[in-house]
Amino acid sequence: MQSKLPGVGTTIFTTMSKMAMDHQAINLAQGFPNFPVDEKLLAILEKNTRANVHQYAPMAGNPALVEQIAKLTHKAYGRMAGSEEILVTAGATQAIFTAIQALVFPGDEVIIIDPAYDCYAPAVELTGGKCVHIAMEAGFTVDWNKVEAAVGPKTKLLIINNPHNPSGKVFTANDIESLKQIMLKNESLYLLSDEVYEYISFEQKHISINTVPELLERSILISSFGKTFHITGWKIGYIVAPKAIMAELKKVHQFLVFCVNSVAQQSLAEYLTQVDVFQLGDFYKNKRDYFRTLIRDSRFNILPSEGSYFQAVDFSGISSQNDVEFCENMVKEFGVAAIPMSVFYADKLDRKVIRFCFAKDDQTLENAAEKLCRI
């Protein structure tokens, strides 16, 4: 059988998580928290399992949840998003897939900045589009001159991810200004801004595209309740986009999933009235700082982590192995699983950098750090 995605096999997340299980290793590879969900949310969920909210939700989302998303978007960014500009999705990955399917036609080019989350390129390829990969510089900075030079007559979409997974980098005001100028010079170019870690930034605060009015008419914003509320298994995200674009996104959405889990939507609508998402940055900053303190005496070179719940480290002073081999050996010999950074590059660029997830309870971080300091 001919494959539409011949280059896609088992993901590195599946591979490393399986290796962690096989070797009873501590899994700091896959990006999911292992600490409890807020008891308030669990109580709301329990109540709603017995309420009359078990049938199909409206296609665009539970109206109460859509209203709360609009209020949150206004409170966080000052943007007044109407109900017709919001779409509740089955996670951010479905949101990204929906946007790409709606906007990209065969032969269109899409610029992806590497290292990139691994769902971008396959979604483009399934449309018949062409991926144009631009690698970040050392230190995970973007050379916007290279991005601008990559824009051509066939370029339809530019994808950004801020705060950035897997590097933990957060765009500066200069980055946002450079991006804005590229968009303004190319009036037919659309922007897909993946901001699923929007409430998890530290010293360098996240600047959302929601706050750049000149770009809103051509931008699709992606958010994730899974990341914000430690409920990745619920698979609930949302899109904010202008009406004209949203009309096309909804055409794809209705035939892809039609609607999203009704109980989860109702529960989140109620929970958003009781929770302060703006405390999340401090919560994860404490996690980051604790993990960095635990591994500061290791042989790893600890790189900056400005946002998300990932910590990148350089292992070049430890081993000459490539990053995939190093991660495999670390699971087998030292009992800790991480993700090699090269898998996020189209050309598998290996800079001897790996990624840990620090969204774990303190005991897990302590046990992992003890092992990492032995390497």
RODO-2510 file (C-alpha; in nm, 4 decimals, decimal comma):
residues 375
     n   res          X          Y          Z
     1     m     0,0000     0,0000     0,0000
     2     q     0,1315     0,3445    -0,0915
     3     s     0,1738     0,5747     0,2076
     4     k     0,0795     0,9419     0,2129
     5     l     0,3399     0,9913     0,4870
     6     p     0,6246     0,7573     0,3892
     7     g     0,8737     0,9349     0,6131
     8     v     0,6653     0,9011     0,9273
     9     g     0,7225     0,6088     1,1604
    10     t     0,6949     0,5602     1,5334
    11     t     0,7371     0,8962     1,7062
    12     i     1,0320     0,9588     1,9338
    13     f     0,7875     1,0214     2,2186
    14     t     0,6430     0,6725     2,1831
    15     t     0,9887     0,5218     2,1457
    16     m     1,1381     0,6907     2,4506
    17     s     0,8314     0,6317     2,6691
    18     k     0,8367     0,2621     2,5790
    19     m     1,2077     0,2434     2,6563
    20     a     1,1410     0,4127     2,9908
    21     m     0,8813     0,1472     3,0730
    22     d     1,0995    -0,1388     2,9542
    23     h     1,3941    -0,0239     3,1650
    24     q     1,1932     0,1120     3,4615
    25     a     1,3444     0,4528     3,3911
    26     i     1,2151     0,7910     3,5060
    27     n     1,0322     0,9470     3,2142
    28     l     1,1276     1,3118     3,1637
    29     a     1,0792     1,2690     2,7910
    30     q     0,7141     1,3146     2,7009
    31     g     0,5625     1,6491     2,7933
    32     f     0,2908     1,5686     3,0409
    33     p     0,2566     1,6505     3,4141
    34     n     0,2460     1,3711     3,6707
    35     f     0,1013     1,5721     3,9601
    36     p    -0,2680     1,5901     4,0529
    37     v    -0,5276     1,8018     3,8768
    38     d    -0,6857     2,0848     4,0769
    39     e    -0,9477     1,9446     4,3156
    40     k    -1,1859     2,2245     4,2160
    41     l    -1,1813     2,1048     3,8552
    42     l    -1,2274     1,7420     3,9606
    43     a    -1,5291     1,8347     4,1719
    44     i    -1,6854     2,0222     3,8811
    45     l    -1,6173     1,7296     3,6491
    46     e    -1,7693     1,4813     3,8934
    47     k    -2,0831     1,6932     3,9206
    48     n    -2,1155     1,7223     3,5434
    49     t    -2,0874     1,3495     3,4856
    50     r    -2,4365     1,3315     3,6400
    51     a    -2,5728     1,6403     3,4658
    52     n    -2,7570     1,6571     3,1344
    53     v    -2,4506     1,7456     2,9273
    54     h    -2,3776     1,4153     2,7533
    55     q    -2,5062     1,4812     2,4019
    56     y    -2,3422     1,6582     2,1097
    57     a    -2,2180     2,0055     2,1926
    58     p    -2,2609     2,2857     1,9374
    59     m    -2,0096     2,2503     1,6563
    60     a    -1,8095     2,5633     1,7441
    61     g    -1,8131     2,4914     2,1169
    62     n    -2,0261     2,5081     2,4285
    63     p    -2,1532     2,8715     2,4334
    64     a    -2,0616     2,9081     2,8009
    65     l    -1,7054     2,7951     2,7302
    66     v    -1,6781     3,0175     2,4230
    67     e    -1,7882     3,3114     2,6383
    68     q    -1,5245     3,2329     2,9006
    69     i    -1,2553     3,2031     2,6319
    70     a    -1,3540     3,5457     2,5007
    71     k    -1,3302     3,6911     2,8519
    72     l    -0,9921     3,5268     2,9114
    73     t    -0,8565     3,6520     2,5772
    74     h    -0,9665     4,0046     2,6641
    75     k    -0,8261     3,9892     3,0172
    76     a    -0,4925     3,8453     2,9058
    77     y    -0,4366     4,0433     2,5882
    78     g    -0,6963     4,3185     2,5572
    79     r    -0,8398     4,1575     2,2444
    80     m    -1,2166     4,1601     2,2013
    81     a    -1,2840     3,8277     2,0260
    82     g    -1,6448     3,7628     1,9299
    83     s    -1,8073     3,4223     1,9525
    84     e    -1,7739     3,3806     1,5747
    85     e    -1,3967     3,4147     1,6124
    86     i    -1,3540     3,1252     1,8588
    87     l    -1,3533     2,7515     1,7907
    88     v    -1,3164     2,4814     2,0573
    89     t    -1,1071     2,1906     1,9288
    90     a    -1,0063     1,8387     2,0291
    91     g    -0,6687     1,9576     2,1475
    92     a    -0,4162     2,1924     1,9918
    93     t    -0,2979     1,9292     1,7436
    94     q    -0,6440     1,9083     1,5886
    95     a    -0,6561     2,2869     1,5841
    96     i    -0,3269     2,3021     1,3955
    97     f    -0,4325     2,0294     1,1524
    98     t    -0,7654     2,2034     1,0895
    99     a    -0,6002     2,5372     1,0170
   100     i    -0,3473     2,3886     0,7778
   101     q    -0,6121     2,1854     0,5954
   102     a    -0,8270     2,4948     0,5524
   103     l    -0,5542     2,7289     0,4297
   104     v    -0,2945     2,5236     0,2408
   105     f    -0,3520     2,3984    -0,1140
   106     p    -0,1386     2,1640    -0,3268
   107     g     0,1786     2,3439    -0,4282
   108     d     0,1585     2,6055    -0,1519
   109     e     0,4674     2,6548     0,0608
   110     v     0,4663     2,6677     0,4403
   111     i     0,7601     2,8036     0,6405
   112     i     0,8418     2,6010     0,9529
   113     i     1,1054     2,7146     1,2018
   114     d     1,3117     2,4215     1,3307
   115     p     1,3333     2,2660     1,5816
   116     a     0,9580     2,2302     1,5396
   117     y     0,6761     2,0390     1,7020
   118     d     0,6380     1,7251     1,4959
   119     c     0,2740     1,7660     1,3879
   120     y     0,3354     2,0659     1,1613
   121     a     0,5087     1,9055     0,8645
   122     p     0,2829     1,5971     0,8234
   123     a    -0,0262     1,8189     0,8228
   124     v     0,1265     2,0282     0,5441
   125     e     0,2333     1,7226     0,3451
   126     l    -0,1177     1,5745     0,3592
   127     t    -0,2510     1,8857     0,1848
   128     g     0,0010     1,8520    -0,0977
   129     g     0,1845     2,1563     0,0331
   130     k     0,5605     2,1940     0,0581
   131     c     0,7456     2,2540     0,3847
   132     v     1,0252     2,5114     0,3840
   133     h     1,2348     2,4586     0,6966
   134     i     1,4425     2,7370     0,8522
   135     a     1,6679     2,6266     1,1372
   136     m     1,7116     2,8414     1,4446
   137     e     2,0599     2,9674     1,5153
   138     a     2,2734     2,8324     1,7997
   139     g     2,1091     2,9402     2,1230
   140     f     1,7662     2,8933     1,9627
   141     t     1,7363     3,2421     1,8186
   142     v     1,5638     3,3104     1,4863
   143     d     1,7439     3,4836     1,1999
   144     w     1,4453     3,6725     1,0625
   145     n     1,6439     3,7705     0,7540
   146     k     1,6524     3,4019     0,6613
   147     v     1,2798     3,3734     0,7230
   148     e     1,2100     3,6767     0,5062
   149     a     1,4341     3,5432     0,2298
   150     a     1,2363     3,2174     0,2312
   151     v     0,9080     3,3925     0,1534
   152     g     0,8239     3,3589    -0,2137
   153     p     0,5235     3,3789    -0,4456
   154     k     0,4056     3,0317    -0,3397
   155     t     0,4385     3,0923     0,0358
   156     k     0,0956     3,0657     0,1972
   157     l     0,1656     3,0196     0,5673
   158     l     0,4288     3,0883     0,8318
   159     i     0,4152     2,8785     1,1511
   160     i     0,5596     3,0050     1,4774
   161     n     0,5602     2,8504     1,8256
   162     n     0,5970     3,0860     2,1220
   163     p     0,6820     2,9989     2,4003
   164     h     0,8826     2,7476     2,2069
   165     n     0,8740     2,3708     2,2320
   166     p     1,1273     2,2047     2,2455
   167     s     1,3807     2,4772     2,3305
   168     g     1,1989     2,6741     2,6013
   169     k     1,2786     2,9988     2,4169
   170     v     1,0425     3,2992     2,4295
   171     f     1,0346     3,5573     2,1516
   172     t     1,1542     3,9055     2,2421
   173     a     0,9846     4,2305     2,1417
   174     n     1,2439     4,2571     1,8621
   175     d     1,1442     3,9112     1,7378
   176     i     0,7787     4,0117     1,7266
   177     e     0,8625     4,3351     1,5459
   178     s     1,0720     4,1506     1,2851
   179     l     0,7905     3,9016     1,2345
   180     k     0,5392     4,1839     1,1981
   181     q     0,7475     4,3552     0,9302
   182     i     0,7719     4,0310     0,7306
   183     m     0,3960     3,9877     0,7467
   184     l     0,3277     4,3482     0,6485
   185     k     0,5581     4,3199     0,3466
   186     n     0,3782     4,0023     0,2297
   187     e     0,0071     4,0744     0,2290
   188     s    -0,0977     3,7281     0,1079
   189     l     0,0912     3,5484     0,3866
   190     y    -0,1015     3,3906     0,6756
   191     l     0,0382     3,3315     1,0238
   192     l    -0,0271     3,0267     1,2423
   193     s     0,0816     3,1132     1,5965
   194     d     0,1049     2,8089     1,8232
   195     e     0,0846     2,9569     2,1743
   196     v    -0,0117     2,6531     2,3797
   197     y     0,2380     2,7464     2,6542
   198     e     0,1184     3,1088     2,6602
   199     y     0,0725     3,1227     3,0384
   200     i     0,4033     2,9518     3,1140
   201     s     0,6767     3,2108     3,0750
   202     f     0,9295     3,3338     3,3267
   203     e     1,1715     3,6299     3,3214
   204     q     1,1144     3,6903     2,9498
   205     k     0,7371     3,7382     2,9278
   206     h     0,5399     3,5889     2,6409
   207     i     0,4165     3,8399     2,3823
   208     s     0,1072     3,7037     2,2111
   209     i     0,0138     3,7760     1,8517
   210     n    -0,3220     3,8643     2,0090
   211     t    -0,1528     4,1919     2,1086
   212     v    -0,0375     4,2809     1,7548
   213     p    -0,3434     4,4410     1,5906
   214     e    -0,1769     4,4786     1,2505
   215     l    -0,1576     4,0986     1,2158
   216     l    -0,4917     3,9825     1,3529
   217     e    -0,6767     3,9688     1,0207
   218     r    -0,4304     3,7095     0,8879
   219     s    -0,3450     3,5182     1,2055
   220     i    -0,4711     3,1958     1,3603
   221     l    -0,3981     3,1648     1,7337
   222     i    -0,3758     2,8187     1,8908
   223     s    -0,4256     2,7593     2,2654
   224     s    -0,4463     2,4532     2,4903
   225     f    -0,6373     2,3896     2,8119
   226     g    -0,4408     2,0665     2,8387
   227     k    -0,1177     2,2592     2,8923
   228     t    -0,2717     2,5352     3,1025
   229     f    -0,4619     2,3143     3,3482
   230     h    -0,2423     1,9976     3,3510
   231     i    -0,5144     1,7951     3,1724
   232     t    -0,3355     1,6843     2,8556
   233     g    -0,5518     1,3711     2,8341
   234     w    -0,8692     1,5770     2,8008
   235     k    -0,7516     1,6967     2,4576
   236     i    -0,9237     2,0352     2,4692
   237     g    -0,7849     2,3369     2,2868
   238     y    -0,9174     2,6313     2,0956
   239     i    -0,8558     2,8651     1,8039
   240     v    -0,8977     3,2402     1,7894
   241     a    -0,9101     3,3783     1,4351
   242     p    -1,0940     3,6496     1,2366
   243     k    -1,4387     3,5653     1,1011
   244     a    -1,3319     3,5244     0,7387
   245     i    -1,0661     3,2678     0,8264
   246     m    -1,2782     3,1042     1,0944
   247     a    -1,5561     3,0351     0,8440
   248     e    -1,3128     2,8146     0,6489
   249     l    -1,1718     2,6510     0,9618
   250     k    -1,5206     2,5500     1,0731
   251     k    -1,5854     2,3808     0,7383
   252     v    -1,2925     2,1480     0,8049
   253     h    -1,3655     2,1122     1,1757
   254     q    -1,7235     1,9970     1,1277
   255     f    -1,6158     1,7043     0,9100
   256     l    -1,3065     1,6227     1,1150
   257     v    -1,4559     1,5963     1,4650
   258     f    -1,7790     1,8019     1,4409
   259     c    -1,7713     1,8813     1,8138
   260     v    -1,5651     1,8269     2,1255
   261     n    -1,6302     1,6339     2,4482
   262     s    -1,9396     1,7894     2,6037
   263     v    -1,8688     1,7083     2,9695
   264     a    -1,5159     1,8479     2,9499
   265     q    -1,6383     2,1664     2,7827
   266     q    -1,9050     2,2307     3,0449
   267     s    -1,6569     2,1634     3,3233
   268     l    -1,3983     2,4020     3,1825
   269     a    -1,6613     2,6718     3,1323
   270     e    -1,7371     2,6597     3,5048
   271     y    -1,3753     2,6203     3,6131
   272     l    -1,2612     2,9295     3,4220
   273     t    -1,4771     3,1417     3,6518
   274     q    -1,2860     3,0123     3,9554
   275     v    -0,9208     2,9879     3,8509
   276     d    -0,6397     3,2386     3,7940
   277     v    -0,4322     3,1262     3,4953
   278     f    -0,1849     3,4068     3,5561
   279     q    -0,0349     3,2188     3,8511
   280     l     0,0805     2,9390     3,6239
   281     g     0,4073     3,1067     3,5281
   282     d     0,5200     3,1307     3,8903
   283     f     0,4174     2,7699     3,9548
   284     y     0,6341     2,6384     3,6719
   285     k     0,9154     2,8846     3,7418
   286     n     0,9494     2,7200     4,0808
   287     k     0,9568     2,3801     3,9111
   288     r     1,2196     2,4982     3,6641
   289     d     1,4378     2,6580     3,9296
   290     y     1,4203     2,3521     4,1532
   291     f     1,5152     2,1160     3,8715
   292     r     1,8019     2,3412     3,7597
   293     t     1,9298     2,3533     4,1190
   294     l     1,9138     1,9752     4,1442
   295     i     2,1243     1,9220     3,8304
   296     r     2,3630     2,2174     3,8618
   297     d     2,6454     1,9894     3,9804
   298     s     2,5946     1,7486     3,6891
   299     r     2,8167     1,7504     3,3809
   300     f     2,5371     1,8869     3,1634
   301     n     2,5523     2,2442     3,0384
   302     i     2,2132     2,3835     3,1425
   303     l     2,0682     2,6078     2,8711
   304     p     1,8219     2,8948     2,9286
   305     s     1,4565     2,7991     2,9802
   306     e     1,2395     3,1087     2,9331
   307     g     0,9006     2,9414     2,8960
   308     s     0,7096     2,6134     2,8522
   309     y     0,7871     2,3273     3,0926
   310     f     1,0985     2,2040     2,9170
   311     q     1,4654     2,2304     3,0034
   312     a     1,7261     2,1856     2,7306
   313     v     2,0793     2,0791     2,8179
   314     d     2,4008     2,0404     2,6206
   315     f     2,5795     1,7080     2,6716
   316     s     2,8799     1,7726     2,4425
   317     g     3,1111     1,7789     2,7448
   318     i     2,9974     1,4287     2,8407
   319     s     2,9835     1,2249     2,5206
   320     s     3,0619     1,2339     2,1479
   321     q     2,7584     1,0168     2,0715
   322     n     2,4798     1,1632     1,8623
   323     d     2,1820     1,2806     2,0633
   324     v     1,9591     0,9820     1,9822
   325     e     2,2275     0,7347     2,0884
   326     f     2,2972     0,9376     2,4012
   327     c     1,9299     0,9337     2,5034
   328     e     1,8995     0,5627     2,4397
   329     n     2,2120     0,4963     2,6456
   330     m     2,0919     0,7251     2,9246
   331     v     1,7720     0,5205     2,9596
   332     k     1,9543     0,1887     2,9612
   333     e     2,2524     0,2827     3,1760
   334     f     2,1257     0,5581     3,4046
   335     g     1,7475     0,5173     3,4151
   336     v     1,6289     0,8570     3,2862
   337     a     1,4433     0,9221     2,9609
   338     a     1,4789     1,2454     2,7638
   339     i     1,4122     1,3600     2,4083
   340     p     1,6968     1,4187     2,1575
   341     m     1,6628     1,7604     1,9964
   342     s     1,7643     1,6453     1,6475
   343     v     1,4270     1,4757     1,5916
   344     f     1,2661     1,8216     1,5767
   345     y     1,4770     1,9237     1,2761
   346     a     1,3902     1,8260     0,9187
   347     d     1,7586     1,7567     0,8481
   348     k     1,8161     1,5898     1,1901
   349     l     2,0656     1,8576     1,2926
   350     d     2,2540     1,7305     1,5984
   351     r     2,3921     2,0007     1,8271
   352     k     2,4375     1,7617     2,1203
   353     v     2,1299     1,8987     2,2970
   354     i     1,8501     1,7026     2,4666
   355     r     1,5229     1,8055     2,6335
   356     f     1,3843     1,7230     2,9762
   357     c     1,0266     1,7852     3,0925
   358     f     1,0170     1,9329     3,4447
   359     a     0,6368     1,9220     3,4793
   360     k     0,6763     1,6539     3,7435
   361     d     0,6323     1,6300     4,1186
   362     d     0,9320     1,7102     4,3354
   363     q     1,0063     1,3480     4,4190
   364     t     1,0284     1,2559     4,0512
   365     l     1,2608     1,5488     3,9801
   366     e     1,4784     1,4608     4,2786
   367     n     1,5061     1,0947     4,1785
   368     a     1,5855     1,1867     3,8192
   369     a     1,8433     1,4483     3,9183
   370     e     2,0235     1,2008     4,1425
   371     k     2,0687     0,9718     3,8440
   372     l     2,1644     1,2550     3,6076
   373     c     2,4361     1,3738     3,8431
   374     r     2,5991     1,0299     3,8188
   375     i     2,6527     1,0588     3,4421
***
